[in-house]
C-alpha cells in the first residue's frame, strides 16, 4: 500500500479523478461552492495529509498537468477570437476598469495588512494575489514578498472568486456578459475563467482577456503602488 501511494502516477490519476468528481458534483447540485477546483483541492489535500505523502511526490506526478497550464492559457485566445467583434466600443471602458481594478486590488491588499498589524513582507506577498499564479510568483519575488505564500493566496482568491463572484454580480444586477467576464477574470483569473466559460461563451471569452490584461497591468503598476504605500 505504501509503495502504491508514493508512486507519482497515482497522484496524476487521483488529481484527474478528483476534478472529474467535482465536475459531476457541480452538475448534479448546481451549488456555487461545488466548484471542481475546490472539490479537488479539498479531497487531494485530505488524502495527502492522511496518507502522509510528501508534496514533492505529488508535484512529480502532476508535472505534466503543470506543463499543460501554459498551452491551456494560450488556448483561451480561441473563444476570444470568436467574440472579437464584441470588443467594439468596449475596449476603452474595459481598460479603464482594469487599471482601476488593479489599483484597488493591490492597494487594498497592502492597506488591509497594515490595518491588521501585519509585516511589510506580508503586505508585499499579498499585493499580487489577483494575477495568475505564475505571474504572482514572479511579482512576489520581484517586490520582496514570499512567492510560495503568494501562490497560495492567489489560488485561494481564484477559488473564492469562482464560488462567490457570479453570486455577487447577480446581487448587483450586473447582467451584461462582457462586464461579468471582465470582473471575474480580473479577480479570480484562470479558476474563475473556467467557471465563466461554463456559464456563457461571451462571459468566458472576456474573462480570459481580462485575466491576461490584469496580469500585464499589475506587472506595470505594482512597483509604483508598493513604493507609494510601503
C-alpha positions as CSV (number, residue, x, y, z in Angstrom):
1,X,0.0,0.0,0.0
2,X,2.8,2.4,0.9
3,X,4.6,1.7,-2.4
4,X,1.4,2.5,-4.3
5,X,0.6,5.8,-2.7
6,X,4.2,7.0,-3.2
7,X,4.1,6.4,-6.9
8,X,3.8,9.7,-8.9
9,X,1.4,8.2,-11.4
10,X,-1.0,7.5,-8.6
11,X,-1.4,11.2,-7.9
12,X,-1.8,12.1,-11.5
13,X,-4.8,9.7,-11.7
14,X,-6.1,10.9,-8.4
15,X,-6.0,14.5,-9.5
16,X,-7.9,13.8,-12.6
17,X,-10.5,11.7,-10.8
18,X,-10.9,14.3,-8.0
19,X,-11.5,17.1,-10.6
20,X,-13.9,14.9,-12.5
21,X,-15.8,14.2,-9.3
22,X,-16.0,17.9,-8.7
23,X,-17.5,18.4,-12.2
24,X,-20.0,15.7,-11.6
25,X,-20.9,17.2,-8.2
26,X,-21.4,20.7,-9.7
27,X,-23.6,19.3,-12.5
28,X,-25.8,17.4,-10.0
29,X,-26.1,20.0,-7.3
30,X,-25.6,23.4,-9.2
31,X,-24.2,24.7,-5.9
32,X,-21.6,27.5,-6.3
33,X,-19.5,26.0,-3.6
34,X,-19.1,22.8,-5.6
35,X,-16.5,24.2,-7.9
36,X,-14.4,21.4,-9.3
37,X,-11.1,23.0,-8.3
38,X,-12.2,23.5,-4.8
39,X,-13.6,19.9,-4.5
40,X,-10.3,18.6,-5.9
41,X,-8.1,20.7,-3.6
42,X,-10.1,19.5,-0.5
43,X,-10.0,15.9,-1.5
44,X,-6.4,15.8,-2.5
45,X,-5.2,17.8,0.4
46,X,-7.0,15.5,2.8
47,X,-5.6,12.4,1.0
48,X,-2.0,13.7,1.2
49,X,-2.4,14.6,4.8
50,X,-4.0,11.3,5.9
51,X,-1.6,9.1,3.8
52,X,1.4,11.3,4.9
53,X,2.7,11.7,1.3
54,X,5.4,14.2,0.6
55,X,4.3,17.1,-1.6
56,X,7.3,16.5,-3.8
57,X,5.9,13.2,-4.8
58,X,2.6,14.8,-5.7
59,X,4.4,17.6,-7.7
60,X,6.4,15.0,-9.6
61,X,3.3,13.0,-10.5
62,X,1.3,16.1,-11.7
63,X,4.2,17.8,-13.5
64,X,2.5,17.1,-16.9
65,X,-0.6,18.9,-15.7
66,X,1.5,21.9,-14.6
67,X,3.1,22.0,-18.0
68,X,-0.2,21.9,-19.8
69,X,-1.4,25.0,-17.9
70,X,0.7,27.1,-20.3
71,X,-1.0,25.8,-23.5
72,X,-4.4,25.8,-21.8
73,X,-4.0,29.5,-21.0
74,X,-2.9,30.3,-24.6
75,X,-6.0,28.3,-25.8
76,X,-8.2,30.9,-24.1
77,X,-7.5,33.1,-27.1
78,X,-9.8,30.8,-29.2
79,X,-13.1,31.8,-27.6
80,X,-11.9,35.4,-27.5
81,X,-11.2,35.3,-31.3
82,X,-14.8,34.1,-31.8
83,X,-16.1,37.1,-29.8
84,X,-13.7,39.7,-31.2
85,X,-16.4,41.7,-32.8
86,X,-17.9,42.4,-29.3
87,X,-14.8,44.5,-28.4
88,X,-16.1,47.4,-30.5
89,X,-16.9,50.3,-28.2
90,X,-15.9,48.2,-25.1
91,X,-12.1,48.3,-25.3
92,X,-11.6,51.7,-23.7
93,X,-14.1,51.3,-20.8
94,X,-12.6,47.8,-20.2
95,X,-9.0,49.2,-19.9
96,X,-10.1,51.9,-17.6
97,X,-11.9,49.4,-15.4
98,X,-8.9,47.1,-15.4
99,X,-6.5,49.8,-14.3
100,X,-8.8,50.9,-11.5
101,X,-9.4,47.3,-10.5
102,X,-5.6,46.6,-10.3
103,X,-5.1,49.8,-8.2
104,X,-7.9,48.8,-5.8
105,X,-6.7,45.2,-5.6
106,X,-3.1,45.9,-4.9
107,X,-3.8,48.9,-2.7
108,X,-6.5,47.3,-0.6
109,X,-4.3,44.2,0.0
110,X,-1.4,46.3,1.3
111,X,-3.7,48.6,3.4
112,X,-5.5,45.7,4.9
113,X,-2.3,44.0,6.0
114,X,-1.2,47.3,7.5
115,X,-4.5,47.8,9.3
116,X,-4.4,44.4,10.8
117,X,-0.8,44.9,12.0
118,X,0.9,42.6,9.5
119,X,4.5,42.9,8.4
120,X,5.7,44.7,5.3
121,X,6.8,41.4,3.9
122,X,3.3,40.0,4.2
123,X,1.9,43.1,2.5
124,X,4.3,42.6,-0.4
125,X,3.2,38.9,-0.5
126,X,-0.5,39.8,-0.6
127,X,-0.2,42.5,-3.3
128,X,-0.1,40.4,-6.5
129,X,-2.9,38.0,-5.4
130,X,-5.3,38.9,-8.3
131,X,-2.9,37.8,-11.1
132,X,-2.4,34.3,-12.4
133,X,-0.2,32.0,-10.2
134,X,3.0,32.1,-12.4
135,X,2.8,35.9,-12.6
136,X,2.0,36.2,-8.9
137,X,5.1,34.1,-8.1
138,X,7.4,36.3,-10.2
139,X,6.0,39.6,-8.9
140,X,6.2,38.5,-5.3
141,X,9.8,37.6,-5.7
142,X,10.5,40.9,-7.5
143,X,8.9,43.1,-4.8
144,X,10.2,41.3,-1.8
145,X,7.3,39.0,-0.9
146,X,7.2,35.3,-0.2
147,X,6.5,33.6,-3.5
148,X,5.2,30.3,-2.1
149,X,2.6,32.1,0.1
150,X,1.7,34.4,-2.8
151,X,0.8,31.3,-4.8
152,X,-1.4,30.0,-2.0
153,X,-3.2,33.4,-1.7
154,X,-3.6,33.6,-5.5
155,X,-5.2,30.2,-5.7
156,X,-7.4,31.0,-2.8
157,X,-8.5,34.2,-4.4
158,X,-9.3,32.3,-7.6
159,X,-11.4,29.8,-5.8
160,X,-13.3,32.4,-3.8
161,X,-13.9,34.4,-6.9
162,X,-15.2,31.5,-8.8
163,X,-17.5,30.5,-6.0
164,X,-18.8,33.9,-4.9
165,X,-18.2,36.1,-8.0
166,X,-21.3,35.2,-10.1
167,X,-23.5,35.4,-7.0
168,X,-22.2,38.9,-6.1
169,X,-22.6,40.1,-9.7
170,X,-26.2,38.7,-9.7
171,X,-27.0,40.6,-6.4
172,X,-25.5,43.8,-8.0
173,X,-27.7,43.1,-11.1
174,X,-24.8,43.0,-13.5
175,X,-26.2,41.1,-16.4
176,X,-24.0,42.2,-19.3
177,X,-21.8,39.1,-20.1
178,X,-18.8,41.2,-21.2
179,X,-18.9,43.2,-17.9
180,X,-19.3,40.0,-15.9
181,X,-16.4,38.4,-17.7
182,X,-14.1,41.3,-17.1
183,X,-15.0,41.4,-13.4
184,X,-14.5,37.7,-12.9
185,X,-11.3,37.4,-14.9
186,X,-9.8,40.4,-13.2
187,X,-10.3,38.9,-9.7
188,X,-10.2,35.1,-10.0
189,X,-8.0,34.6,-13.1
190,X,-8.0,31.1,-14.5
191,X,-10.2,29.4,-12.0
192,X,-12.9,32.0,-12.4
193,X,-12.5,31.9,-16.2
194,X,-13.2,28.2,-16.2
195,X,-16.5,28.8,-14.5
196,X,-17.3,31.8,-16.8
197,X,-16.7,29.6,-19.8
198,X,-19.1,27.0,-18.5
199,X,-21.8,29.6,-18.0
200,X,-21.6,31.8,-21.1
201,X,-19.2,31.8,-24.1
202,X,-19.1,35.6,-24.2
203,X,-18.5,35.9,-20.5
204,X,-15.8,33.3,-20.6
205,X,-14.0,34.9,-23.6
206,X,-13.9,38.3,-21.8
207,X,-12.9,36.7,-18.6
208,X,-9.9,35.2,-20.3
209,X,-9.0,38.5,-21.9
210,X,-9.4,40.2,-18.5
211,X,-7.2,37.6,-16.8
212,X,-4.3,38.3,-19.2
213,X,-4.6,42.1,-19.2
214,X,-4.9,42.1,-15.4
215,X,-1.6,40.3,-15.2
216,X,0.0,42.8,-17.6
217,X,-1.4,45.9,-15.9
218,X,-0.4,44.5,-12.4
219,X,3.1,43.9,-13.6
220,X,3.4,47.5,-14.7
221,X,1.6,49.2,-11.7
222,X,2.6,47.1,-8.7
223,X,6.1,48.6,-8.2
224,X,4.5,52.1,-8.2
225,X,1.8,51.2,-5.7
226,X,4.2,49.4,-3.4
227,X,6.6,52.3,-3.5
228,X,3.8,54.7,-2.6
229,X,2.3,52.6,0.3
230,X,5.3,50.9,1.8
